[in-house]
Amino acid sequence: MINFKKVFLKDRNNKLAYYVKAILKSVLPYPYCRWRKDRLIRYYDKLDKAYIQSRVDYYNKLDTITSLSADAIAVKDYKIPDKIQSLLLR
């Protein structure tokens, strides 16, 4: 039996399908995002919430309340400098 995909595409990705998918995503961003969000929510609903919470607690060990120092800058007050200097790593 002849494998038509291998003969015609020669083990390459189908570029036409890739470009059509990208164009549809750019033309219809809101419906695509809404569909993707609904799909992720349905996937999350199927998961074991106790297991997820235990993993979050394991990686984010926030058992005690920690206060910041007095000279700490609040995120809302932080301004990005006009000139950002790059670091030269050697």
MIKE-368349 format. One record per atom (N, C-alpha, C, CB): residue number from 1; residue in one letter; atom name; z, y, x. Coordinates in pm, whole numbers, plus 50000, padded with zeros to 5 digits. Atoms other than C-alpha are relative to their C-alpha. Glycine has a CB too. Layout:
BAZA/NUM/a/CA/Z/Y/X
...
//
This chain:
BAZA/1/m/N/50000/49882/50084
BAZA/1/m/CA/50000/50000/50000
BAZA/1/m/C/50000/50124/50088
BAZA/1/m/CB/50122/50000/49904
BAZA/2/i/N/50012/49877/49921
BAZA/2/i/CA/49912/50346/50132
BAZA/2/i/C/50107/50099/49957
BAZA/2/i/CB/49858/50062/49983
BAZA/3/n/N/49901/49897/50026
BAZA/3/n/CA/50188/50602/50161
BAZA/3/n/C/49929/50136/50004
BAZA/3/n/CB/50118/49993/50104
BAZA/4/f/N/50079/49877/50008
BAZA/4/f/CA/50007/50914/50038
BAZA/4/f/C/50072/50119/50061
BAZA/4/f/CB/49966/50029/49856
BAZA/5/k/N/49925/49888/49944
BAZA/5/k/CA/50284/51151/50138
BAZA/5/k/C/49987/50002/50152
BAZA/5/k/CB/50149/49993/49959
BAZA/6/k/N/50009/50007/49854
BAZA/6/k/CA/50272/51030/50497
BAZA/6/k/C/49859/50030/50047
BAZA/6/k/CB/50045/49862/50050
BAZA/7/v/N/50139/49979/49959
BAZA/7/v/CA/49893/51036/50510
BAZA/7/v/C/49962/50147/49987
BAZA/7/v/CB/49905/49913/49915
BAZA/8/f/N/50044/49864/50024
BAZA/8/f/CA/49848/51383/50360
BAZA/8/f/C/50090/50106/50064
BAZA/8/f/CB/49992/50024/49853
BAZA/9/l/N/49909/49900/49944
BAZA/9/l/CA/50157/51564/50485
BAZA/9/l/C/50030/49975/50147
BAZA/9/l/CB/50129/50001/49922
BAZA/10/k/N/49980/50035/49859
BAZA/10/k/CA/50176/51386/50821
BAZA/10/k/C/50142/50032/50047
BAZA/10/k/CB/49898/50073/50088
BAZA/11/d/N/49858/49986/49968
BAZA/11/d/CA/50559/51387/50822
BAZA/11/d/C/50044/50145/50014
BAZA/11/d/CB/50032/49925/50127
BAZA/12/r/N/49961/49859/50001
BAZA/12/r/CA/50577/51764/50765
BAZA/12/r/C/50060/50034/49865
BAZA/12/r/CB/49879/50092/50032
BAZA/13/n/N/49945/49953/50127
BAZA/13/n/CA/50770/51948/50503
BAZA/13/n/C/49889/50058/49916
BAZA/13/n/CB/50112/50104/50023
BAZA/14/n/N/50098/49944/50091
BAZA/14/n/CA/50576/52054/50198
BAZA/14/n/C/50023/50151/49992
BAZA/14/n/CB/50010/49934/49859
BAZA/15/k/N/49981/49856/49992
BAZA/15/k/CA/50534/52426/50266
BAZA/15/k/C/49974/50067/49866
BAZA/15/k/CB/49909/50060/50106
BAZA/16/l/N/50029/49941/50129
BAZA/16/l/CA/50387/52500/49926
BAZA/16/l/C/50123/49994/49910
BAZA/16/l/CB/49882/49928/49933
BAZA/17/a/N/49879/50012/50082
BAZA/17/a/CA/50696/52368/49750
BAZA/17/a/C/50110/50093/50052
BAZA/17/a/CB/50051/49853/49999
BAZA/18/y/N/49899/49913/49941
BAZA/18/y/CA/50918/52562/49991
BAZA/18/y/C/49976/50145/49959
BAZA/18/y/CB/50000/49987/50153
BAZA/19/y/N/50031/49861/50032
BAZA/19/y/CA/50739/52892/49928
BAZA/19/y/C/50010/50027/49850
BAZA/19/y/CB/49860/50034/50049
BAZA/20/v/N/49987/49982/50145
BAZA/20/v/CA/50722/52843/49550
BAZA/20/v/C/50146/50010/49962
BAZA/20/v/CB/49932/49884/49925
BAZA/21/k/N/49856/49995/50027
BAZA/21/k/CA/51096/52775/49544
BAZA/21/k/C/50059/50134/50043
BAZA/21/k/CB/50071/49886/50070
BAZA/22/a/N/49949/49872/49950
BAZA/22/a/CA/51167/53087/49754
BAZA/22/a/C/49954/50116/49911
BAZA/22/a/CB/49954/50023/50144
BAZA/23/i/N/50052/49894/50086
BAZA/23/i/CA/50944/53305/49534
BAZA/23/i/C/50072/50000/49866
BAZA/23/i/CB/49848/49985/49979
BAZA/24/l/N/49929/50008/50127
BAZA/24/l/CA/51110/53178/49217
BAZA/24/l/C/50143/50051/50012
BAZA/24/l/CB/49999/49856/49949
BAZA/25/k/N/49864/49950/49979
BAZA/25/k/CA/51452/53252/49363
BAZA/25/k/C/50002/50152/50007
BAZA/25/k/CB/50060/49940/50128
BAZA/26/s/N/50001/49855/49988
BAZA/26/s/CA/51352/53609/49444
BAZA/26/s/C/49957/50067/49870
BAZA/26/s/CB/49907/50042/50113
BAZA/27/v/N/50045/49942/50126
BAZA/27/v/CA/51179/53668/49110
BAZA/27/v/C/50107/49987/49892
BAZA/27/v/CB/49871/49933/49954
BAZA/28/l/N/49900/50028/50103
BAZA/28/l/CA/51455/53515/48899
BAZA/28/l/C/50139/49982/50061
BAZA/28/l/CB/49961/49876/49921
BAZA/29/p/N/49872/50021/49933
BAZA/29/p/CA/51777/53577/49096
BAZA/29/p/C/50117/49981/49905
BAZA/29/p/CB/50029/50115/50091
BAZA/30/y/N/49885/50009/50089
BAZA/30/y/CA/52013/53627/48804
BAZA/30/y/C/50007/49865/49928
BAZA/30/y/CB/49995/50111/49899
BAZA/31/p/N/49990/50133/50064
BAZA/31/p/CA/51921/53311/48606
BAZA/31/p/C/50031/49889/50100
BAZA/31/p/CB/49869/49968/49927
BAZA/32/y/N/49973/50102/49899
BAZA/32/y/CA/51924/53109/48928
BAZA/32/y/C/50147/50002/50039
BAZA/32/y/CB/49911/50021/50124
BAZA/33/c/N/49860/49991/49960
BAZA/33/c/CA/52266/53238/49029
BAZA/33/c/C/50092/49952/49888
BAZA/33/c/CB/50035/50144/50039
BAZA/34/r/N/49920/50046/50112
BAZA/34/r/CA/52405/53179/48681
BAZA/34/r/C/49996/49848/49988
BAZA/34/r/CB/49952/50065/49870
BAZA/35/w/N/50013/50146/50004
BAZA/35/w/CA/52269/52821/48683
BAZA/35/w/C/50080/49936/50112
BAZA/35/w/CB/49851/49959/50009
BAZA/36/r/N/49929/50055/49885
BAZA/36/r/CA/52411/52760/49030
BAZA/36/r/C/50152/50010/49980
BAZA/36/r/CB/49958/50073/50130
BAZA/37/k/N/49856/49981/50026
BAZA/37/k/CA/52751/52903/48931
BAZA/37/k/C/50050/49897/49899
BAZA/37/k/CB/50027/50143/49949
BAZA/38/d/N/49960/50098/50100
BAZA/38/d/CA/52765/52682/48622
BAZA/38/d/C/50005/49859/50058
BAZA/38/d/CB/49905/50004/49881
BAZA/39/r/N/50002/50132/49937
BAZA/39/r/CA/52672/52379/48830
BAZA/39/r/C/50120/49980/50091
BAZA/39/r/CB/49870/49981/50080
BAZA/40/l/N/49884/50010/49912
BAZA/40/l/CA/52945/52453/49084
BAZA/40/l/C/50130/49988/49921
BAZA/40/l/CB/50008/50122/50093
BAZA/41/i/N/49881/50010/50084
BAZA/41/i/CA/53203/52501/48809
BAZA/41/i/C/50012/49861/49941
BAZA/41/i/CB/49997/50105/49888
BAZA/42/r/N/49996/50137/50053
BAZA/42/r/CA/53108/52168/48651
BAZA/42/r/C/50040/49902/50109
BAZA/42/r/CB/49862/49960/49940
BAZA/43/y/N/49963/50087/49889
BAZA/43/y/CA/53137/52004/48994
BAZA/43/y/C/50149/50013/50031
BAZA/43/y/CB/49916/50033/50125
BAZA/44/y/N/49860/49977/49971
BAZA/44/y/CA/53478/52162/49053
BAZA/44/y/C/50089/49937/49893
BAZA/44/y/CB/50029/50150/50011
BAZA/45/d/N/49921/50057/50108
BAZA/45/d/CA/53603/52045/48713
BAZA/45/d/C/50017/49849/50015
BAZA/45/d/CB/49936/50031/49866
BAZA/46/k/N/49993/50145/49981
BAZA/46/k/CA/53533/51684/48814
BAZA/46/k/C/50093/49960/50114
BAZA/46/k/CB/49862/49944/50025
BAZA/47/l/N/49920/50031/49882
BAZA/47/l/CA/53740/51708/49133
BAZA/47/l/C/50148/49989/49965
BAZA/47/l/CB/49980/50107/50107
BAZA/48/d/N/49856/50016/50015
BAZA/48/d/CA/54106/51615/49172
BAZA/48/d/C/50068/50127/50049
BAZA/48/d/CB/50052/49875/50078
BAZA/49/k/N/49943/49869/49967
BAZA/49/k/CA/54287/51949/49163
BAZA/49/k/C/50124/49988/50088
BAZA/49/k/CB/50033/50075/49874
BAZA/50/a/N/49880/50018/49917
BAZA/50/a/CA/54610/51813/49315
BAZA/50/a/C/49960/49976/50146
BAZA/50/a/CB/50086/49883/49948
BAZA/51/y/N/50047/50026/49863
BAZA/51/y/CA/54416/51687/49619
BAZA/51/y/C/49950/50129/50064
BAZA/51/y/CB/49888/49894/50000
BAZA/52/i/N/50050/49874/49947
BAZA/52/i/CA/54240/52021/49662
BAZA/52/i/C/50116/50093/50034
BAZA/52/i/CB/49906/50067/49900
BAZA/53/q/N/49885/49914/49974
BAZA/53/q/CA/54571/52208/49636
BAZA/53/q/C/50076/49953/50123
BAZA/53/q/CB/50093/50004/49879
BAZA/54/s/N/49931/50051/49881
BAZA/54/s/CA/54727/51979/49897
BAZA/54/s/C/49923/50035/50127
BAZA/54/s/CB/50020/49848/49991
BAZA/55/r/N/50081/49963/49883
BAZA/55/r/CA/54435/52049/50135
BAZA/55/r/C/50013/50149/50030
BAZA/55/r/CB/49853/49964/49977
BAZA/56/v/N/49983/49856/49982
BAZA/56/v/CA/54466/52424/50079
BAZA/56/v/C/50137/50029/50060
BAZA/56/v/CB/49984/50076/49866
BAZA/57/d/N/49865/49980/49947
BAZA/57/d/CA/54840/52407/50141
BAZA/57/d/C/50010/49953/50145
BAZA/57/d/CB/50103/49925/49915
BAZA/58/y/N/49997/50050/49863
BAZA/58/y/CA/54780/52206/50459
BAZA/58/y/C/49939/50101/50097
BAZA/58/y/CB/49927/49866/50010
BAZA/59/y/N/50068/49907/49910
BAZA/59/y/CA/54537/52457/50609
BAZA/59/y/C/50057/50141/49994
BAZA/59/y/CB/49853/50003/49969
BAZA/60/n/N/49940/49867/50015
BAZA/60/n/CA/54714/52769/50479
BAZA/60/n/C/50150/49984/49984
BAZA/60/n/CB/49938/50076/49878
BAZA/61/k/N/49856/50023/50003
BAZA/61/k/CA/55075/52711/50570
BAZA/61/k/C/50072/50134/49985
BAZA/61/k/CB/50048/49927/50129
BAZA/62/l/N/49935/49873/50031
BAZA/62/l/CA/55234/53011/50400
BAZA/62/l/C/50132/49973/49930
BAZA/62/l/CB/49908/50089/49913
BAZA/63/d/N/49871/50034/50060
BAZA/63/d/CA/55585/52885/50340
BAZA/63/d/C/50093/50121/49995
BAZA/63/d/CB/50066/49888/50079
BAZA/64/t/N/49909/49886/49995
BAZA/64/t/CA/55758/53209/50438
BAZA/64/t/C/49920/50129/49986
BAZA/64/t/CB/50082/50001/50132
BAZA/65/i/N/50063/49869/50013
BAZA/65/i/CA/55678/53571/50360
BAZA/65/i/C/50011/50070/50135
BAZA/65/i/CB/50068/50086/49887
BAZA/66/t/N/50006/49934/49871
BAZA/66/t/CA/55572/53755/50673
BAZA/66/t/C/49963/50146/49979
BAZA/66/t/CB/49900/49931/50095
BAZA/67/s/N/50031/49858/50013
BAZA/67/s/CA/55582/54134/50698
BAZA/67/s/C/49921/50046/50122
BAZA/67/s/CB/50129/50085/49984
BAZA/68/l/N/50079/49945/49891
BAZA/68/l/CA/55340/54333/50908
BAZA/68/l/C/50078/50108/50072
BAZA/68/l/CB/49867/50057/49947
BAZA/69/s/N/49933/49895/49924
BAZA/69/s/CA/55441/54577/51176
BAZA/69/s/C/49967/50136/49939
BAZA/69/s/CB/49958/49996/50150
BAZA/70/a/N/50016/49866/50057
BAZA/70/a/CA/55468/54948/51096
BAZA/70/a/C/49868/50064/50040
BAZA/70/a/CB/50115/50089/50042
BAZA/71/d/N/50125/49937/49955
BAZA/71/d/CA/55157/55038/51298
BAZA/71/d/C/49875/49923/49956
BAZA/71/d/CB/50001/50011/50152
BAZA/72/a/N/50115/50074/50051
BAZA/72/a/CA/54930/54792/51114
BAZA/72/a/C/49919/50089/49906
BAZA/72/a/CB/50046/49871/49927
BAZA/73/i/N/50090/49919/50083
BAZA/73/i/CA/54627/54948/50943
BAZA/73/i/C/49963/49920/49876
BAZA/73/i/CB/49871/50041/50080
BAZA/74/a/N/50039/50066/50124
BAZA/74/a/CA/54560/54864/50579
BAZA/74/a/C/49849/49985/49997
BAZA/74/a/CB/50050/50081/49875
BAZA/75/v/N/50144/50027/50005
BAZA/75/v/CA/54218/54720/50507
BAZA/75/v/C/49927/50115/49930
BAZA/75/v/CB/49973/49868/49927
BAZA/76/k/N/50066/49890/50073
BAZA/76/k/CA/54137/54999/50261
BAZA/76/k/C/49992/50127/50083
BAZA/76/k/CB/50073/50028/49869
BAZA/77/d/N/49999/49881/49916
BAZA/77/d/CA/54218/55261/50527
BAZA/77/d/C/49916/49983/50127
BAZA/77/d/CB/50142/50035/50038
BAZA/78/y/N/50076/50024/49877
BAZA/78/y/CA/54012/55102/50805
BAZA/78/y/C/49858/50053/49984
BAZA/78/y/CB/49997/49849/50035
BAZA/79/k/N/50135/49946/49999
BAZA/79/k/CA/53690/55284/50887
BAZA/79/k/C/49924/49943/50118
BAZA/79/k/CB/50002/50156/50005
BAZA/80/i/N/50085/50050/49893
BAZA/80/i/CA/53405/55140/51090
BAZA/80/i/C/49955/50118/50084
BAZA/80/i/CB/49877/49920/49945
BAZA/81/p/N/50041/49888/49915
BAZA/81/p/CA/53334/55362/51390
BAZA/81/p/C/49849/50025/49990
BAZA/81/p/CB/50040/49975/50147
BAZA/82/d/N/50143/49966/50004
BAZA/82/d/CA/53002/55548/51398
BAZA/82/d/C/49923/49929/50110
BAZA/82/d/CB/49980/50151/50011
BAZA/83/k/N/50062/50069/49887
BAZA/83/k/CA/52918/55410/51739
BAZA/83/k/C/50079/49875/50030
BAZA/83/k/CB/49991/50092/50125
BAZA/84/i/N/49935/50126/49967
BAZA/84/i/CA/52998/55047/51789
BAZA/84/i/C/49953/49960/50139
BAZA/84/i/CB/49967/49888/49895
BAZA/85/q/N/50034/50038/49865
BAZA/85/q/CA/53011/54952/52153
BAZA/85/q/C/50000/49849/50010
BAZA/85/q/CB/50098/50061/50101
BAZA/86/s/N/50007/50144/49982
BAZA/86/s/CA/52909/54605/52253
BAZA/86/s/C/50076/49960/50125
BAZA/86/s/CB/49853/49952/50007
BAZA/87/l/N/49925/50053/49887
BAZA/87/l/CA/53106/54390/52491
BAZA/87/l/C/49905/49924/50091
BAZA/87/l/CB/50115/49909/49953
BAZA/88/l/N/50078/50074/49903
BAZA/88/l/CA/52952/54256/52806
BAZA/88/l/C/50085/49885/50050
BAZA/88/l/CB/49953/50091/50118
BAZA/89/l/N/49925/50118/49960
BAZA/89/l/CA/53074/53903/52860
BAZA/89/l/C/49936/49938/50123
BAZA/89/l/CB/50009/49898/49885
BAZA/90/r/N/50052/50060/49877
BAZA/90/r/CA/53036/53760/53206
BAZA/90/r/C/50062/49867/50024
BAZA/90/r/CB/50023/50090/50121
//
